[in-house]
């Protein structure tokens, strides 16, 4: 590797780090990184922001969705079996556990460009879908500011 190509490679790494550090393009951010990653898809299109959370085997009545201060979207499921010493180990033996029916406590800070007042949630076929429509854009007129 030549000296110039090494410098360019180092610059690209620095540039990527710099871009990520000052990334203002993110419209939401996780409140806290959890120990495990719960299966969630988050995407955006012209209609708004969409969250899809795997909820296989869960009842919609057991999932709580709240909007908290500072545009925090909070989604919680508390598995009752987590409180009962996990599982009865005398009678239950799992050969393989692949279906995540574990408790989760997820939260995201949502940008002001989305309207949390008109949030819509739907549960179908083990998938919790949350739609957050875009907020109407504020129309700003050209304005001259007089310096005092």
N, C-alpha and C positions, 0 to 999 in steps of 0.2 A: 504494500500500500504506500503510495507516495505521500509526501508531507502535505500536499494540497488536498488530496482526497481524505486524509485523516482529519484535517481541519474542517473540511466540509461536513464530514460525518459527525464530528463533535458539535458543530454549529447547528446541524439539524436536530440533534438530541436536545440542545439548549433551547432551540426555537420551539420544539414541541413542549418542553417543560414550561417555558414562558407562556405559551398559548394556553396550556391547561391551567396554570396558576391564575391567569387573568381571564378565564373563560366566563364572559358575561352572557353568553348565548343560552345558558341553561335556564329552562323555565320552571324547573322544580328541583328540589334536592332532598335526598333522604335525611330525615331528622337524625338518625343514629344508625351506624352500621351494626348489624346484628351478628351473632356468632355464626349463624347459618344463613344461607340465602334461601328465602322462601320464594317459590316460583311466581314471579310477577312479570308481566309484559307492560311496558309503558310506551305509548306512541302518540304522535300528534299529527293532525292533518288540518285542512281548512275548516273543519267543523268543530274542532276543539282538541282537548287532551283526553286520552283514553287510558285506563288502567284495567288490566285483566289479571285477576288473582286466582290461582288454582284453589278450588274449594271442594275437591272430591270428597264425597261422603259427609259433607257438612250441611247443616240446616241453616237456611237464611235467617231464621229467627235468632240463631246463636251468634251471628256476626253483627258487630256494632260499628257503624260508620258515623264519625263526628267531624264537624268543622270547628276547630278551636281558634283561639286568638292568633293573629298574625298570619292568616291564611294557611293554617296547618290542617291537612286532611289526615285523619287518624282512623285506621281500620284495625279492629281487634277481634280475635276469636280466642276464647278461653276454653280449652278442652277440659271437660269435667273429669276425665280419667287422669289428667295430670295431677289433680288434687288427691286422687285415691291411690297414692303410692304407685304411680305408673300403671302397671297391670298386675293382675294376680299371677305371680310367677309360679304358683303351685299348679295351676290348671292351664295356663297359657304359655305356649312355646312357639315363638315365631321362627320359622326357617329362614324367611326373608321378609323384611319390611320395606316396601317401596312406596306405599301410599302415605303421603304426609297428612295425617289427621292431627298434627300437633298444634298447640297453641301458637298464635302469632300476634304481634303487636307492631304494626307498620305505620309509618307516618312520613309525610312529605310536605315540604313548604311549597305552596303553589303560587305561581306568578300572578300579579294583578291583571295580566292580560286574559285571564280566564275568570268566568263568572261562577263563583262558588255558591251563589244563591240559587242557581238553576241546575244543580248537580243531579244526575240521574243514575240509579244503581239497579242492576238486573242480575238475577242468578238463574243460569240455565245450563243444564248438563254438566254440573260440577265446575262451572266457571263464573266467578263474580266479575261482572263488567261494570265499570264506573265511567260515566261520560261527564266531562266538565266542559260546557260550551265556552266559546270565546266570549269575552266581554266586549260590548260595543266600544269601538275606538273613539277616543276623545278627539273631537275636531278642534284643532287649534288654528286660529286665524293669525295671519302675519300681524305683528304688532311691534311698534317702535317703542323702545324704552328710553325715557328721558333721564339723563344723568343729572343728579342734583348737586 
